[in-house]
């Protein structure tokens, strides 16, 4: 059976759908408000026989079915009727999967052409969301394929597809260990894999989700530190090292010697990251860190001595594939939109550094609301320390 042919479960799903919708003379489409999930949905009422037939044909053209995915909230739904009686309720999720709306399962994936037809049917009736979702998903999946190809190129030839297939982690670890039998080489490969999508730390691909905890749980500290020493300085290797040390909190596992050697380089690189949230994560790591490297790095951020790197045109598409562009802070009371320098000022003040009081006050005049709030917290911390 080719990949474009429906599997047995998909054929059963389609037969059930066609049987349930036989004789439908009306469909009511409930369209949720994307900006206000509590608002009543917009309702589209269609009774034209040709339009109904076109929609049902599209929704029945499924290629793969499963019984293991719950129906997410906020979905668009169809209520098919005949003579005023409800025949079935269906939901369309991300423009391409059909669920029975009165059950968590099963669901079925539409054929690509059918998803386009269903999306176009809705867009022609002023419901553009599903078609936009479908095309955005296709764009993201194309980028995921690019990242996987880049990861594959960093591994020895013959890397099995199962490494990128969610499932039995123990079996996939066994495959990884067979593919790269030498422990140091394997740790180096893992770090490079984490750097393959170097503009982005929030990568949710299956191999990334396997490798991050693997370096924590299955690799000894000496081997990981040796691997870090190998990759730091490489473009992809440094990106992977920063992602693991900061985003995966691997920095806490380093011994003092390795930390003194590696962290100044990697954290400075991370503080110039083009993605604001990644810089914020680095500052949050410094907020809870000790050691002589912390204060000089915070001072350089406050003084804006660490320029933010530009992203090459080829890599711009990889930004925010798995995350959103808005930065945020884990600490309560720090507003969204607070800049790096303002947050660094607060962290310095909490460490008892008072030499920047005048500079902080001078920046209040031109600060936006988020920075003003955070700079005011910094001044308050300095004043409290002096009392």
C-alpha positions in Angstrom: 0.0 0.0 0.0 1.4 3.4 -1.0 1.6 6.3 1.5 -1.2 8.1 -0.4 -3.6 5.2 0.0 -6.0 5.0 3.1 -5.1 2.4 5.7 -7.6 0.0 7.1 -8.6 2.2 10.0 -9.0 5.2 7.6 -11.3 3.2 5.4 -13.4 2.2 8.4 -13.5 5.9 9.5 -14.6 7.0 6.0 -17.3 4.3 5.8 -18.7 5.3 9.2 -18.6 9.0 8.3 -20.4 8.4 5.0 -23.0 6.3 6.6 -23.7 8.8 9.4 -23.9 11.7 6.9 -26.1 10.0 4.4 -29.2 12.1 3.6 -27.7 15.3 5.2 -29.6 18.4 4.0 -28.0 21.0 6.3 -24.7 21.8 8.0 -24.2 24.3 10.8 -20.6 25.3 11.2 -19.6 26.7 14.5 -16.5 28.9 14.3 -14.8 29.8 17.6 -13.5 33.3 18.3 -9.7 32.9 18.1 -9.2 36.0 20.3 -11.8 35.2 22.9 -12.4 31.5 23.6 -15.3 32.4 25.9 -17.2 34.3 23.3 -20.1 32.5 21.6 -19.1 31.0 18.3 -20.1 32.4 14.9 -22.5 30.0 13.2 -22.5 29.4 9.5 -25.7 27.7 8.1 -25.4 25.9 4.7 -28.3 24.0 3.0 -27.3 24.1 -0.7 -27.1 20.4 -1.9 -24.0 20.9 -4.1 -22.1 22.7 -1.3 -23.0 20.0 1.2 -21.9 17.2 -1.2 -18.6 19.0 -1.8 -17.9 19.3 2.0 -18.8 15.8 2.8 -16.6 14.4 0.0 -13.7 16.4 1.3 -14.2 15.4 4.9 -14.5 11.7 4.0 -11.2 11.6 2.0 -9.0 10.5 4.8 -5.6 8.7 4.6 -4.7 7.7 8.2 -6.8 7.2 11.3 -5.9 6.7 14.9 -7.7 6.3 18.2 -5.2 7.9 20.5 -5.5 11.7 20.2 -7.9 13.7 22.4 -10.0 16.4 20.8 -8.3 19.8 21.6 -10.4 22.7 22.8 -11.4 25.7 20.7 -12.0 23.7 17.5 -14.2 24.4 14.5 -17.1 22.0 14.3 -19.7 20.8 11.9 -23.2 19.7 12.8 -24.9 17.8 10.0 -28.7 17.5 10.0 -31.4 15.8 8.1 -35.0 17.1 8.5 -34.0 18.9 11.7 -32.5 15.8 13.3 -28.7 15.8 14.1 -26.9 13.1 12.1 -23.4 13.7 13.4 -21.0 16.3 14.8 -17.5 16.6 13.5 -14.6 18.8 14.4 -11.8 20.0 12.1 -8.4 20.6 13.8 -5.5 22.5 12.3 -7.3 22.3 9.0 -6.5 18.7 8.4 -7.6 16.2 11.0 -11.3 15.2 11.5 -12.6 14.1 14.8 -16.0 12.9 16.0 -16.9 16.0 18.1 -18.8 14.0 20.7 -15.9 11.7 21.5 -12.3 12.1 22.3 -11.4 9.5 19.6 -11.0 8.4 16.9 -9.5 11.0 14.5 -8.5 10.8 10.9 -6.0 12.7 8.8 -7.4 14.2 5.6 -5.6 13.6 2.3 -3.6 16.8 1.4 -5.8 17.7 -1.5 -9.0 17.0 0.6 -7.7 19.3 3.4 -7.1 22.1 0.8 -10.6 21.5 -0.6 -12.2 21.7 2.9 -10.2 24.8 3.8 -11.1 26.5 0.5 -14.8 25.6 1.1 -14.7 27.4 4.4 -12.6 30.3 3.1 -15.1 30.9 0.4 -17.7 31.4 3.2 -15.5 33.9 5.1 -13.9 31.4 7.4 -10.2 31.6 6.5 -8.7 30.1 9.7 -8.5 26.4 8.8 -6.9 27.1 5.4 -4.4 29.4 7.0 -3.7 26.8 9.7 -3.2 24.2 7.1 -0.7 26.2 5.2 1.1 27.3 8.3 1.4 23.6 9.4 2.8 22.7 5.9 5.3 25.5 6.2 6.4 24.3 9.7 6.6 20.7 8.6 8.8 21.7 5.7 11.2 23.4 8.2 11.0 20.4 10.5 12.1 18.3 7.5 15.0 20.7 7.0 16.1 20.4 10.6 15.9 16.6 10.5 18.0 16.6 7.3 20.6 18.8 9.0 20.6 16.5 12.1 21.0 13.5 9.9 24.0 15.1 8.2 25.7 15.4 11.6 25.4 11.7 12.3 27.2 8.8 10.8 25.8 7.4 7.5 22.9 5.0 7.9 21.1 6.7 10.8 17.8 4.9 11.0 14.5 6.8 10.6 13.3 5.4 13.9 15.5 7.9 15.7 13.1 10.6 14.6 10.0 8.5 15.2 8.3 9.0 18.6 7.9 5.7 20.5 10.0 3.4 22.6 12.8 5.7 24.0 14.8 2.7 25.2 14.8 1.2 21.7 15.8 4.5 20.2 18.6 4.9 22.7 19.9 1.5 21.7 19.8 2.5 18.0 21.8 5.7 18.9 24.4 3.7 20.9 24.8 1.2 18.0 25.1 4.0 15.5 27.8 5.9 17.6 29.4 3.3 19.8 32.2 5.4 21.3 30.8 7.4 24.3 32.7 10.6 23.6 31.8 10.6 19.9 28.2 10.0 20.9 28.1 12.9 23.3 29.7 15.2 20.7 27.1 14.0 18.2 24.3 14.7 20.6 25.4 18.2 21.3 25.8 18.9 17.5 22.3 17.5 16.9 20.9 20.0 19.5 22.6 22.8 17.6 21.3 21.8 14.2 18.3 24.3 14.5 20.7 26.9 16.0 18.3 29.9 16.0 15.8 28.0 18.0 16.0 26.3 21.4 12.3 25.2 21.7 12.6 22.4 19.2 10.1 19.7 19.8 11.3 17.1 17.3 11.6 13.5 18.6 15.4 13.2 18.5 15.8 16.5 20.4 13.4 15.3 23.1 15.5 12.1 23.3 18.9 13.7 23.4 18.5 16.4 26.0 17.6 14.0 28.9 20.0 11.4 27.5 23.0 13.7 28.2 21.7 14.3 31.7 20.7 10.7 32.6 22.8 8.3 30.6 26.2 10.2 30.1 28.7 10.7 32.9 29.9 14.2 33.7 33.5 13.7 32.5 32.4 12.5 29.1 29.9 15.4 28.6 32.5 18.0 29.7 35.0 16.5 27.3 32.4 16.6 24.5 31.6 20.3 25.3 35.3 21.1 25.1 35.3 19.6 21.6 32.2 21.4 20.2 32.5 24.8 21.8 34.0 27.0 19.1 32.1 25.3 16.3 29.1 27.2 15.0 26.7 24.3 15.3 28.6 22.9 18.4 28.4 26.1 20.3 24.7 26.4 19.5 24.1 22.9 20.8 26.3 23.5 23.9 24.4 26.7 24.7 21.0 25.0 24.3 22.0 22.2 26.6 23.8 24.2 29.2 21.1 26.9 29.4 17.8 25.7 28.1 18.3 22.1 29.4 20.1 23.4 32.5 23.2 21.3 31.9 25.3 24.1 33.4 24.5 22.8 36.9 26.2 19.5 36.2 29.6 21.0 35.4 32.5 20.8 37.8 34.2 24.0 38.8 37.1 23.7 36.4 34.9 22.9 33.4 32.5 25.7 34.4 35.3 28.3 34.6 36.6 27.2 31.1 33.3 26.8 29.2 30.6 29.0 30.7 32.2 32.4 30.0 32.4 31.6 26.3 29.0 29.9 25.9 27.0 32.3 28.1 28.4 35.3 26.3 27.4 33.7 23.0 23.9 33.0 24.4 23.5 36.6 25.7 24.0 37.8 22.1 21.4 35.3 20.7 19.0 36.7 18.1 16.0 35.2 19.9 15.0 37.3 22.8 13.6 34.4 24.9 16.9 32.6 24.6 18.7 35.6 26.0 16.2 35.9 28.8 16.7 32.2 29.7 20.4 32.9 29.9 19.8 35.8 32.2 17.5 33.7 34.4 20.3 31.1 34.6 22.7 33.9 35.8 20.1 35.0 38.3 20.6 31.8 40.3 24.3 31.3 39.6 27.3 31.9 41.7 30.9 32.5 40.6 33.2 35.2 39.4 31.8 35.2 35.8 28.3 36.3 36.7 28.7 39.9 37.6 31.0 40.8 34.6 28.4 39.3 32.2 25.5 41.1 33.8 27.5 44.4 33.7 28.2 43.9 30.0 24.5 43.2 29.3 23.5 46.4 31.3 26.1 48.5 29.5 24.9 46.9 26.1 28.4 45.6 25.3 27.1 42.3 24.0 25.6 42.9 20.5 22.7 40.8 19.4 23.7 38.7 16.5 21.8 39.0 13.2 20.3 35.9 11.7 21.3 35.0 8.2 18.5 35.1 5.6 18.8 31.4 5.2 18.1 30.8 8.9 15.3 33.4 9.4 12.7 30.9 8.5 13.8 28.7 11.5 12.9 31.4 14.0 9.9 30.6 16.2 9.1 27.3 14.3 8.3 25.7 17.7 7.8 28.8 19.9 6.3 32.3 19.7 8.3 35.5 19.3 7.0 37.1 22.5 9.5 36.8 25.4 8.4 36.0 28.9 9.9 35.6 32.4 9.5 32.8 34.8 9.8 35.2 37.7 6.5 36.8 38.9 6.4 40.5 38.7 8.7 41.0 35.7 6.5 42.3 32.8 6.5 40.9 29.4 8.6 43.0 27.1 11.3 43.9 29.7 14.6 44.3 27.9 17.8 42.5 28.7 19.6 45.6 30.1 16.7 46.4 32.5 16.6 42.8 33.8 20.4 42.8 34.1 20.1 46.0 36.2 17.7 44.3 38.6 19.9 41.2 38.9 23.0 43.4 39.6 21.0 45.3 42.3 20.0 42.1 44.0 23.6 41.0 44.1 24.4 44.2 46.0 26.0 46.1 43.1 25.2 49.8 43.6 27.6 51.5 41.1 24.9 51.7 38.4 22.4 53.6 40.5 22.8 56.9 38.5 22.8 55.1 35.2 19.6 53.3 36.1 17.9 56.6 37.1 19.0 58.2 33.8 17.4 55.4 31.8 14.1 55.8 33.5 13.4 58.9 31.3 13.4 57.0 28.1 12.2 53.6 29.3 9.0 52.1 28.1 6.5 50.8 30.7 8.0 47.3 31.1 11.6 48.6 31.4 10.5 51.4 33.7 8.9 48.9 36.1 11.9 46.7 36.2 14.4 49.5 36.5 12.3 50.9 39.4 12.5 47.5 41.1 16.3 47.7 40.7 16.5 51.1 42.4 14.2 49.7 45.1 16.5 46.8 45.7 19.5 49.1 46.0 17.7 51.3 48.5 16.6 48.3 50.5 20.2 47.0 50.7 21.4 50.3 52.1 18.9 50.5 54.9 
